Amino acid sequence: MKESNIQRRRFLKYAVTTTIATGFLGRSITAQAGKQDTKLRKALQFRMLPKNLSNAEKFKLAKECGFEGIEASPLEDLTAAEEMGKLALDNGVPIHSIVYGGWGAPLSDPNPEVQQKGLNGMRTALKSAKAFGCDAVLLVPAIVTETVGYGEAYQRSQKNIRKLLPLAEKLSVIIAVENVWNKFLLSPLEFARYIDEFDSPWLKAYFDVGNVIIYGYAQDWIRTLGKRIVKIHLKDFKRKGYEWTNLLDGDVNWKQVRKALDEIGYDGFLTPELKSGDKAYLTDLSERIDRIIAM
């Protein structure tokens, strides 16, 4: 089959999917909606817990503050990861995902050695996730720079991620691509297309609510991405003054975000990505998320 025909088929598949998600065909958004008996769960990043506590004390504190899960970072020592995962589970806050990132060794870098470093890092992260007992690894897929063009970043990152998918499938761990300030995937339609082109259940979206506030609206992204979203980060941002804020103190329309989550049937964790703090701070944060969930 000619390359032009292959590309045409991919585009048509993407066009049908995204038009359903955004209502361009006049159909209801329920085409992307899931079951109605869904549950939103509050999680906390491990680094946000007080550093002077033991791991057991950290997990206990997270539970006392009202959180139901933890997001951690990869560990090369898989035995240590297994022990940490069991400790978290025993304290009622299972590790639900880990953040690999990808800034240090982008899969879009033109240097093959840097790409290989990034691939090795993600393989370690996927194995670490399996040991922790969680189901997803956050990945920054590419970085557009003065020397790495948009198209290059798109093609190179997809090529390298495809090398990781067999391991992700073997381990039953999802590679969750996040929207960050990397000058890449700047619209929800493009984000959806990027994911759909993999045609794999092991590649999904990790959607960050606050990261789109300067050039879009989170509720629009959520409705467009639909069931592609596997995890969600919570942040808030104030356009005037261009600054990050605590949840509910910025310009995110949380009522609309909450409505959109219901419309797509999101069933999973909401993890704030904020500064660390003591029990009072974390309890207040937990209550803020409760207020969002209750909207």
C-alpha atoms as one frame of an Amber mdcrd trajectory, in Angstrom:
protein
   0.000   0.000   0.000   1.294   3.442  -0.882   2.404   5.700   1.971  -0.122
   8.336   0.903  -2.967   5.817   1.271  -1.713   4.740   4.697  -1.570   8.343
   5.856  -5.056   8.972   4.434  -6.464   6.005   6.370  -4.812   7.225   9.573
  -6.217  10.697   9.066  -9.735   9.403   8.397  -9.600   7.256  11.533  -8.437
  10.244  13.553 -11.055  12.532  11.992 -13.910  10.181  12.849 -12.706   9.760
  16.435 -12.183  13.433  17.141 -15.373  14.575  15.478 -17.354  12.203  17.655
 -15.540  13.520  20.730 -16.145  17.157  19.913 -19.620  16.865  18.439 -18.711
  17.962  14.902 -21.013  15.294  13.491 -23.922  16.549  15.536 -23.770  13.561
  17.855 -23.906  13.653  21.637 -20.752  13.709  23.719 -22.052  10.470  25.259
 -20.249   8.699  22.434 -17.108   9.275  24.502 -18.778   8.866  27.876 -18.230
   5.902  30.139 -20.280   4.262  32.845 -22.098   6.532  35.248 -21.138   4.759
  38.495 -17.675   6.281  38.440 -15.552   7.411  41.356 -12.999  10.180  41.638
 -10.155   9.321  44.000  -7.798  11.777  45.670  -4.071  11.045  45.432  -0.921
  12.811  46.543   2.557  12.974  45.089   5.081  11.303  47.382   7.410  14.317
  47.193   4.665  16.535  48.661   4.828  14.715  52.006   7.134  16.002  54.799
  10.694  14.847  54.160  11.496  14.272  57.845   9.095  11.328  58.113   9.721
   7.653  57.395   7.912   6.122  54.415   5.408   4.431  56.720   4.743   7.723
  58.501   4.336   9.520  55.174   1.755   7.032  53.933  -0.085   7.143  57.246
  -0.203  10.941  57.096  -1.508  10.901  53.527  -4.333   8.609  54.621  -5.118
  10.765  57.661  -5.378  13.818  55.397  -7.996  12.085  53.285  -5.973  10.831
  50.305  -6.520   7.428  48.717  -3.424   6.977  46.591   0.189   7.993  45.997
   2.154   9.005  42.921   5.840   8.137  43.204   9.069   8.285  41.203  10.867
   5.317  39.597  13.244   3.182  41.634  15.987   1.119  39.999  15.934  -1.270
  42.959  12.837  -3.322  42.146  12.890  -5.089  45.486  12.765  -1.713  47.227
   9.927  -0.692  44.904   7.964  -3.822  45.799   8.457  -3.165  49.510   7.424
   0.475  49.146   4.368  -0.500  47.119   3.286  -3.019  49.750   3.862  -0.489
  52.533   1.699   2.071  50.765  -1.032  -0.499  50.134  -0.981  -1.666  53.766
  -1.520   1.954  54.846  -4.502   2.391  52.546  -2.826   4.606  49.944  -1.675
   2.357  47.063   0.817   3.775  44.569  -1.303   4.354  41.474   1.296   5.824
  39.074   4.856   7.033  38.789   6.349  10.085  37.119   9.266   9.343  34.822
   9.160  12.715  33.068  11.464  12.849  30.085  13.012  16.312  30.222  16.547
  15.079  30.850  16.753  12.693  27.911  13.957  13.530  25.448  12.865  10.831
  23.027  12.748  13.633  20.440  16.438  14.528  20.760  18.413  14.253  17.495
  21.295  12.512  19.291  20.777   8.713  19.212  22.660   8.385  22.500  20.230
  10.747  24.227  17.292   8.862  22.732  18.713   5.595  24.005  19.169   7.078
  27.457  15.529   8.129  27.413  14.413   4.677  26.261  16.466   3.006  28.993
  14.996   5.367  31.572  11.449   4.579  30.490  12.121   0.844  30.524  13.350
   1.172  34.095  10.271   3.241  34.944   7.907   0.653  33.452   9.549  -2.166
  35.416   9.492   0.011  38.525   5.771   0.656  38.040   5.118  -3.075  37.864
   7.075  -3.581  41.082   5.194  -0.769  42.838   1.912  -2.334  41.740   0.707
   0.684  39.777  -0.722   0.856  36.272   0.814   3.902  34.558   4.016   5.856
  33.957   3.897   9.561  33.109   6.005  10.497  30.082   6.830  13.874  28.548
   6.875  12.607  24.949   8.950  15.277  23.209  10.443  18.745  23.511  10.390
  21.284  20.685  13.461  23.539  20.749  15.385  25.971  18.560  17.132  22.972
  16.994  14.377  20.332  17.174  11.471  21.173  14.884   7.844  20.327  15.640
   7.599  17.686  12.938  10.863  16.103  14.007   9.712  15.970  17.618   6.407
  14.410  16.561   7.862  11.689  14.359  10.924  10.900  16.473   8.989  10.613
  19.718   6.361   8.340  18.182   9.049   6.114  16.689  10.740   5.716  20.067
   7.533   5.247  22.056   6.568   2.401  19.718   9.755   0.646  20.831   8.444
   0.760  24.408   4.918  -0.499  23.778   5.776  -4.240  23.739   7.265  -3.936
  27.239   4.320  -1.847  28.427   1.948  -4.551  27.191   4.019  -7.338  28.748
   3.979  -5.586  32.127   0.377  -4.316  31.805   1.549  -0.761  32.512   0.213
   2.187  30.493   2.511   4.852  29.060   0.649   8.054  29.935   1.704  11.028
  27.797   1.246  14.368  29.566   0.588  17.842  28.194   3.327  20.110  29.587
   4.978  23.383  28.647   7.217  21.761  26.038   5.856  23.643  22.995   4.315
  20.362  21.839   0.748  19.010  21.461  -0.699  22.486  21.759  -4.334  21.628
  21.049  -6.695  18.901  22.280  -7.358  17.770  18.712  -3.659  17.231  18.086
  -3.221  15.488  21.428  -6.062  13.120  20.510  -4.591  12.451  17.091  -1.126
  11.806  18.547  -2.542   9.127  20.841  -4.844   7.564  18.236  -1.997   7.076
  15.776  -0.431   4.511  18.120  -3.622   2.432  18.008  -2.639   0.829  21.329
  -4.434   0.477  24.684  -1.034   0.910  26.331  -0.622   4.526  25.229  -3.008
   7.047  26.779  -3.180  10.623  28.059  -2.140  11.991  31.434  -4.080  15.233
  31.428  -2.867  18.217  33.468  -5.709  20.655  34.154  -3.530  23.677  34.927
  -1.077  23.321  32.058  -3.592  24.418  29.408  -4.928  27.519  31.144  -2.761
  30.019  29.235  -3.906  28.839  25.801  -7.134  26.935  26.300  -9.829  25.664
  28.624  -9.419  22.433  30.559 -13.034  21.348  30.137 -12.674  21.540  26.346
  -9.541  19.366  26.440 -11.249  16.839  28.702 -14.276  16.515  26.447 -12.096
  16.142  23.342  -9.679  13.622  24.836 -12.503  11.645  26.429 -11.665   8.056
  27.331  -8.091   8.555  26.202  -7.454  10.119  29.633  -6.133   7.603  32.151
  -4.796   9.959  34.855  -5.307  13.600  35.855  -3.043  16.169  37.485  -4.633
  19.075  39.334  -3.075  22.549  39.262  -4.465  26.070  39.131  -3.124  29.183
  37.437  -3.956  32.884  37.405  -3.600  34.507  34.007  -3.254  37.988  35.461
   0.167  38.031  37.034   1.013  34.767  35.284   1.379  32.699  38.452   0.559
  29.294  39.853  -1.894  29.255  42.743  -3.411  26.800  45.163  -6.432  24.884
  43.878  -9.571  27.059  43.601  -7.524  30.285  43.780  -6.784  30.606  40.057
  -8.678  30.855  36.769  -9.500  27.192  36.175 -13.275  26.822  35.835 -13.525
  23.892  38.239 -17.300  23.595  37.937 -16.990  23.060  34.191 -14.010  20.735
  34.664 -16.053  18.646  37.082 -18.970  18.550  34.636 -16.686  17.457  31.809
 -15.234  14.645  33.929 -18.746  13.333  34.490 -19.538  13.580  30.785 -16.582
  11.382  29.784 -17.139   8.997  32.687 -13.690   9.517  34.175 -13.093   6.910
  36.866  -9.736   7.323  38.561  -7.284   9.410  40.520  -6.978  13.173  40.774
  -3.423  14.036  41.835  -2.412  17.604  42.725   1.044  18.620  41.563   1.895
  21.306  44.101   4.469  22.177  46.767   5.054  19.994  49.809   3.725  20.895
  53.240   2.699  19.822  56.712  -0.462  18.086  57.911  -2.494  21.317  58.050
  -1.541  22.246  54.483  -2.242  18.747  53.139  -5.578  18.546  54.976  -6.615
  21.883  53.472  -5.567  20.648  50.031  -7.596  17.474  50.510 -10.633  19.560
  51.445 -10.164  21.746  48.373 -10.272  18.651  46.167 -13.386  17.528  48.030
 -15.000  20.831  47.096 -14.078  20.290  43.444 -15.473  16.758  43.477 -18.691
  17.996  45.106 -19.342  20.586  42.386
